[in-house]
Each structure stands twice: as C-alpha cells, then as structure tokens.
C-alpha cells in the first residue's frame, strides 16, 4: 500500500512539475536564441539547462499563470554578483535570432550593453502583442527600425541608443499610443521626424541626439502634454523653432544644439517651464529677447556659437536663478549688466563677441 501511495505521489509531483514548467516550444525558442549568441567571459548561459526554463535560467522570468516566458533581461553592465565575481562588464557577440518572436507572451526584451551584438532587429518583433519594453542599447545592431513597429500598442519603452541603426524613423512609430520613453541616440538615423510625432501623447522623454535627422521640428510636438525632456542635438535639423514648444507645460530640458536652425529665439522659450536650454552651434540670429522675470529659473542657458546681435538682456538680472550662461561666439555689443547673475559668471561666458565690455570682460 505504501509503495502504491509513493508511486501516486511521484506521479502527482511529475504532473505538477510539468504543468508549472515552461512550454517545450518556449524552451526550444530560447535555446535557438542562445545558439546565435556567444558570451565568453561570464557564463550567463550556463544555467540554461534542464526542461524548465521558468526556474533558474539566468535573465528569464515567466508569466505566473500561463508559465510562458514573459521577460528576457540580459544586461552587459549590472550589479549582479556574476559581474562582481568576474570583475568586468559583459561582452557578447552574435545576432538576435528571430526565434525570439516564437515567445508570444513576451512583455520585455532587454538585451543591453553587450557591445558586440550585431545583425538587425528582427522584423517579427512587431508581432509580439504583449511587448512593453524593448531595450537594445549599447550594441552594434544595424539595419532599420521595423517599419510596422507601430503595431506594438502596449510598448512603453523603446531604447535602441548607441547602436548603428540607419534609415528613417518609420511613420508607424507615431501609433505607439502607450510609449513613454523613446531613446534613439547615437545611431545613423536619417530623414525627417514624422509630422504626426505629436500623436505620442504619453511620451515623457524623446532622446534623438547624435544622428543625421534632417528637416524642420514638427509643430505637433507641442501636443505632447507630458514631454519633459526633448533632445535633438547633433543632427541636421533646419528651419525655425516652433513658438508653441515654449508653451508645453512640463518641458524642462530642450537640447537643440549642433544643428542648422535659423530664425530668432521664440520669447515663449524664455518664459516657459524650461530650465535647461541649449541652442548653441546653430544659425540663430536677431536679438536675445529681453523677457526674463522673477519666476525665470534656469540651471543652464547656452546660446553660444550663433549670430545674435544687440545687447545682453538686462532683464536677466530679474531672474530668480541662472546657474550657467554662455553667450560666447556671437555678435553682441554693449555693457554687460551688473549684479546677479553676472557677478558669478566667468569671462568665457561672454568672449568672442563684437563689442561687449564690463565685468568680467574689460572695462567699458
């Protein structure tokens, strides 16, 4: 009787174990994915053994109800003990296999900072209906952003910075109605920003610097109510700055430096919620608007390397705080106002203008 009971118990345990393990198809997809990658130093794939990929497979977690693979979290820079023991960051080569798309419950794909992963973003990624996070920062991935990426209606984070991505920003990207964080920095992306970019109403950070993006800044951007950080620096943007950008309620950082922007500074930018403003190294001209007031608060204003003329705005003295100010390499002229914030600024903030004088430059 005891023997029969033991057999039944073992059978029950085997059934429970089978029910709670990942599906064989998920395990097969992960092993193919692993087979296309080579990680020689840390041994992060050494734990990918056995039939149950939901337990103790490094970087893998599963949905608690369906037991299907939900998250792939493989970071090449981490505080995980495996990195501390190795005393070095990770390095991985290979490509991201399209087999990853055979994991239908994937919610997050984080394959970040491995420095050596090449190939393209699998186009089939756009077919993963539950995907919320796609983070591939810090590799050598090339090719284009999948043209139908806008199908990922649950996507909140798209981070492909520091790769070799080329081509245009696909127009379908503006369909990502849940997107909060977009990071395309330091790639080879070209062409214009989609005109309907303002449809990304949930977006709080748009980091597009260090590419070859051209064309004007779409006015629709001002429709993104939650946007707090907008970085378009080091591109080929031309045209004028839409005044409506200065009316965005929570925009705190605006970096447009190192482009081909012309026209004048909209007064709205200097009377807005922006506290970090960088318009340096463009072709802006005219006078700097003399519109600073007591509520003006800037941690940094950089207007250097432009074509501004006229005097330094006297109303800067009325601002509650100006941490850093750079007006160098323009065509400004006249006496530098006295008092705060000018009394803590160095000569480098005003050098290489036409005829500025007064402290911290030469006396008038």
C-alpha positions in Angstrom: 0.0 0.0 0.0 2.8 2.4 0.9 4.5 1.6 -2.4 1.3 2.4 -4.3 1.0 5.7 -2.4 4.6 6.6 -3.2 4.1 5.9 -6.9 0.9 8.0 -6.9 2.7 10.8 -5.1 5.6 10.7 -7.6 3.2 10.8 -10.5 1.3 13.8 -8.9 4.6 15.6 -8.4 5.7 14.9 -12.0 2.3 16.2 -13.3 2.6 19.4 -11.2 6.1 19.9 -12.3 5.1 19.5 -16.0 2.1 21.9 -15.5 4.3 24.6 -13.8 7.2 24.4 -16.3 7.6 26.5 -19.4 6.1 25.0 -22.7 8.6 23.0 -24.7 8.2 25.5 -27.6 9.3 28.3 -25.4 12.4 26.3 -24.2 13.2 25.4 -27.8 13.0 29.1 -28.9 15.3 30.2 -26.1 17.9 27.6 -26.9 17.9 28.7 -30.6 18.2 32.3 -29.4 21.1 31.3 -27.2 22.8 29.4 -30.0 23.1 32.6 -32.1 25.0 34.4 -29.3 28.4 34.0 -27.8 29.3 35.2 -24.3 32.8 34.0 -23.4 33.6 35.6 -20.0 30.7 35.4 -17.6 28.9 32.2 -18.4 25.5 33.7 -18.2 24.0 30.9 -20.3 25.5 28.1 -18.1 22.2 28.0 -16.1 20.1 27.4 -19.3 19.8 23.7 -18.7 17.0 21.3 -17.8 13.5 21.2 -19.1 12.0 24.1 -17.1 13.1 27.5 -18.5 11.0 29.3 -15.9 13.2 28.4 -13.0 16.8 29.3 -12.5 17.5 30.3 -16.1 19.6 33.5 -15.8 17.7 36.5 -17.1 14.4 34.6 -17.8 11.1 35.0 -16.0 7.7 33.6 -16.8 4.1 34.6 -16.5 2.8 33.1 -13.2 -0.4 31.9 -14.7 0.4 30.6 -18.2 4.1 29.7 -17.3 5.1 31.1 -20.7 8.3 33.2 -21.0 7.4 36.8 -20.2 10.8 38.6 -19.8 14.3 38.3 -21.2 16.5 40.6 -19.1 20.2 40.3 -20.1 22.3 43.3 -19.3 26.0 43.5 -20.0 26.5 46.1 -17.3 24.9 45.2 -13.9 25.5 44.9 -10.2 24.6 41.3 -10.3 27.1 39.0 -8.4 28.0 37.3 -11.6 29.6 40.6 -12.8 31.2 41.2 -9.4 32.9 37.8 -9.4 34.2 38.3 -12.9 35.4 41.8 -12.2 34.5 43.1 -15.6 31.5 44.2 -17.7 30.0 41.8 -20.2 30.8 41.3 -23.8 28.7 39.3 -26.2 28.8 38.7 -30.0 26.3 37.2 -32.4 22.8 38.2 -33.5 19.3 38.4 -32.0 17.5 35.4 -33.5 14.0 35.8 -35.0 13.2 32.7 -32.8 12.6 35.2 -30.1 9.3 36.0 -31.8 8.1 32.5 -31.0 7.7 33.6 -27.4 4.1 35.0 -27.7 3.8 36.2 -24.1 7.0 38.3 -24.1 6.5 41.5 -22.1 10.1 42.8 -22.1 13.2 42.2 -24.2 16.3 43.7 -22.6 19.5 42.8 -24.3 21.6 45.8 -23.4 25.2 46.9 -23.2 26.9 43.9 -24.6 28.9 46.0 -27.1 29.4 43.2 -29.7 25.9 42.0 -30.8 25.4 42.7 -34.5 22.7 42.0 -37.1 19.3 43.6 -37.3 16.3 44.0 -35.0 14.1 41.0 -36.1 11.2 42.5 -38.0 8.8 39.9 -36.4 9.2 41.7 -33.1 6.3 43.9 -34.2 4.1 40.8 -33.9 4.5 40.4 -30.2 1.2 41.7 -28.8 2.2 42.0 -25.1 5.6 43.6 -25.6 6.0 46.6 -23.2 9.8 47.1 -23.2 12.3 46.8 -26.0 15.8 47.8 -24.7 18.7 47.0 -27.0 21.0 49.9 -26.0 24.8 49.6 -26.3 25.4 47.0 -29.1 26.3 47.1 -32.7 22.9 46.4 -34.2 22.4 47.8 -37.7 19.6 47.9 -40.2 16.4 49.9 -39.8 13.7 50.2 -37.2 11.0 47.7 -38.2 8.5 49.6 -40.4 5.4 48.3 -38.6 6.7 48.8 -35.1 3.6 50.9 -34.5 1.6 47.6 -34.1 3.1 47.3 -30.5 0.2 49.1 -28.8 1.4 48.2 -25.3 5.0 49.4 -25.8 6.1 51.9 -23.2 9.9 51.9 -23.6 11.8 51.8 -26.9 15.6 52.2 -26.3 17.9 51.4 -29.2 20.5 54.0 -28.4 24.3 53.5 -29.1 24.0 51.2 -32.0 24.4 51.5 -35.8 20.7 51.8 -36.7 20.1 53.5 -40.0 17.2 54.5 -42.2 14.3 56.8 -41.3 12.0 56.9 -38.2 9.0 54.9 -39.5 5.8 56.8 -39.6 4.1 53.9 -37.9 6.1 54.8 -34.7 3.6 57.6 -34.1 0.9 54.9 -33.5 2.7 53.8 -30.2 0.0 55.3 -28.1 1.4 53.9 -24.8 5.1 55.0 -25.4 6.7 56.9 -22.6 10.4 56.7 -23.2 12.0 56.9 -26.7 15.8 56.8 -26.9 17.3 56.7 -30.4 20.6 58.5 -29.5 23.9 57.9 -31.3 22.9 55.9 -34.4 22.8 56.7 -38.1 19.1 57.5 -38.4 18.3 60.0 -41.2 15.4 61.7 -42.8 12.7 63.8 -41.1 10.9 63.4 -37.8 7.4 62.2 -38.7 4.9 65.1 -38.9 2.5 63.3 -36.7 5.0 62.9 -33.9 2.7 64.7 -31.6 0.4 61.7 -31.5 2.7 60.2 -28.9 0.7 61.7 -26.1 2.1 59.6 -23.3 5.8 60.4 -24.2 7.9 62.0 -21.4 11.4 61.6 -22.9 12.4 61.9 -26.5 16.1 61.5 -27.0 17.2 61.6 -30.6 20.6 63.2 -30.5 23.7 62.1 -32.4 22.0 61.1 -35.6 21.6 62.5 -39.1 17.9 63.6 -38.7 17.0 66.4 -41.0 14.1 68.7 -41.8 12.1 71.0 -39.5 10.9 70.4 -36.0 7.3 69.4 -36.3 4.9 71.8 -34.6 2.8 68.8 -33.5 5.5 68.1 -30.8 3.8 70.8 -28.7 0.8 68.5 -28.4 2.7 66.0 -26.2 1.5 67.2 -22.8 3.8 65.0 -20.7 7.0 65.6 -22.6 9.7 66.7 -20.1 13.0 66.0 -21.9 13.5 66.7 -25.7 17.0 66.2 -27.1 17.5 66.8 -30.8 21.2 67.9 -30.6 23.9 66.9 -33.1 21.6 66.3 -36.0 20.9 68.2 -39.3 17.7 69.9 -38.2 16.9 73.1 -40.1 14.1 75.7 -40.1 12.8 77.7 -37.2 11.9 76.8 -33.6 8.1 76.5 -33.3 7.0 79.0 -30.7 4.4 76.5 -29.4 7.2 74.5 -27.9 7.6 77.2 -25.3 4.0 76.6 -24.2 4.5 73.0 -23.2 3.6 72.7 -19.5 6.2 70.3 -18.2 9.1 70.6 -20.7 12.2 71.1 -18.6 15.1 70.2 -20.9 15.3 71.3 -24.5 18.6 70.5 -26.3 18.7 71.7 -29.9 22.4 72.4 -30.1 24.6 71.5 -33.1 22.0 71.8 -35.9 21.2 74.2 -38.7 18.3 76.0 -37.0 17.7 79.6 -38.2 15.4 82.5 -37.2 15.1 84.0 -33.8 14.5 82.7 -30.3 10.8 82.5 -29.6 10.1 84.6 -26.5 8.0 81.7 -25.2 11.1 79.6 -24.6 12.4 82.1 -22.1 9.2 82.5 -20.2 8.3 78.7 -20.1 8.9 75.8 -17.7 12.2 75.0 -19.4 15.1 75.1 -17.0 17.8 73.6 -19.2 18.0 75.3 -22.6 20.8 74.6 -25.2 20.5 76.3 -28.6 24.3 76.5 -29.2 26.0 76.0 -32.5 23.1 76.9 -34.8 22.5 79.8 -37.1 20.0 81.7 -34.9 20.0 85.5 -35.1 18.4 88.7 -34.1 18.3 90.0 -30.5 18.0 87.8 -27.4 14.5 88.5 -26.1 14.6 90.8 -23.0 11.7 88.9 -21.3 13.2 87.4 -18.1 11.1 87.8 -15.0 11.3 86.8 -11.3 9.9 83.4 -12.0 12.6 82.7 -14.6 14.7 79.8 -13.3 17.4 78.2 -15.5 20.1 75.7 -14.4 21.7 76.4 -17.8 21.3 78.6 -20.9 23.7 78.0 -23.8 23.2 80.3 -26.7 26.9 80.3 -27.9 28.1 80.0 -31.5 25.2 81.7 -33.1 24.6 85.1 -34.8 22.8 87.0 -32.0 23.2 90.8 -32.1 22.4 93.7 -29.8 22.9 93.9 -26.0 22.9 91.3 -23.2 19.3 91.4 -21.9 19.1 93.5 -18.8 16.1 91.5 -17.5 18.4 88.6 -16.8 19.1 90.4 -13.5 15.4 89.8 -12.6 15.6 86.0 -12.9 15.4 84.1 -9.7 18.3 81.8 -10.8 20.7 81.5 -13.7 23.2 78.7 -12.9 25.2 78.7 -16.2 25.0 81.2 -19.0 27.0 81.0 -22.2 26.7 83.8 -24.8 30.1 83.5 -26.4 30.8 83.5 -30.1 28.0 85.8 -31.2 27.9 89.5 -32.3 26.6 91.0 -29.0 27.6 94.5 -28.1 27.3 96.9 -25.2 27.8 96.9 -21.4 27.3 93.7 -19.5 24.7 94.4 -16.8 26.0 94.4 -13.2 24.7 92.3 -10.3 23.4 88.8 -10.2 23.7 86.5 -12.1 26.6 88.3 -13.9 28.7 88.6 -10.8 29.4 84.9 -10.6 29.9 84.3 -14.4 33.4 84.0 -15.9 34.7 85.8 -18.9 34.3 82.7 -21.0 30.6 83.2 -20.9 30.9 86.4 -23.0 34.1 86.0 -25.0 34.3 86.4 -28.8 31.5 88.8 -29.3 31.8 92.1 -31.3 32.0 94.7 -28.6 30.9 93.6 -25.2 32.5 95.3 -22.2 32.3 95.5 -18.4 32.9 92.9 -15.7 34.1 90.1 -16.2 35.5 91.5 -19.5 37.5 94.7 -20.0 36.1 97.9 -18.6 33.9 100.0 -20.9 
